[in-house]
Amino acid sequence: MEYKKISIKEEFIRLDSAMKLADMVNSGGHAKIVIQNGEVKVNGEVCLMRGKKLHRGDKAEFENSGFIIE
């Protein structure tokens, strides 16, 4: 799988915000649903927290696409 690179200036970005930024979902509401349904993996493990803080080097995957935080 090829990972899209998401650059952040802050220390972290929330998972739901990062998913919107990576064009994986259309809205924050959509992100909330797929995260709570257990469809999203962060660093290889299912993540159920939409507010999960992602830092540089973290990877997330959803429906055969993924991104890495830089």
CORLIN-V77801 format. One record per residue. N is the residue number from 1. SS is DSSP state (H for helix, E for strand, C for the rest). NEAR is the number of other C-alpha atoms within 10 Angstrom. D_FIRST is the distance of its C-alpha to the first C-alpha in whole Angstrom. Layout:
N SS NEAR D_FIRST
N SS NEAR D_FIRST
This chain:
1 C 8 0
2 C 9 4
3 E 15 6
4 E 15 10
5 E 14 13
6 E 16 16
7 C 13 19
8 C 14 22
9 C 8 25
10 C 8 26
11 C 9 26
12 C 15 23
13 E 20 22
14 E 14 22
15 H 24 19
16 H 25 20
17 H 19 21
18 H 24 18
19 H 25 16
20 H 15 19
21 H 15 18
22 C 17 15
23 C 13 16
24 C 18 14
25 C 18 18
26 C 11 21
27 C 14 23
28 H 15 24
29 H 11 26
30 H 14 22
31 H 22 20
32 H 17 23
33 H 13 23
34 H 17 20
35 H 21 20
36 H 14 23
37 C 12 22
38 C 14 19
39 C 15 16
40 C 24 15
41 E 17 13
42 E 19 14
43 C 14 13
44 C 11 13
45 E 11 16
46 E 16 17
47 C 18 19
48 C 18 22
49 C 15 23
50 C 19 23
51 C 13 24
52 C 15 22
53 E 15 23
54 E 22 19
55 C 17 20
56 C 16 19
57 C 11 16
58 C 15 15
59 E 20 11
60 E 23 11
61 E 21 9
62 E 17 11
63 C 10 11
64 C 8 7
65 E 14 7
66 E 20 7
67 E 24 10
68 E 22 12
69 E 19 15
70 C 13 17
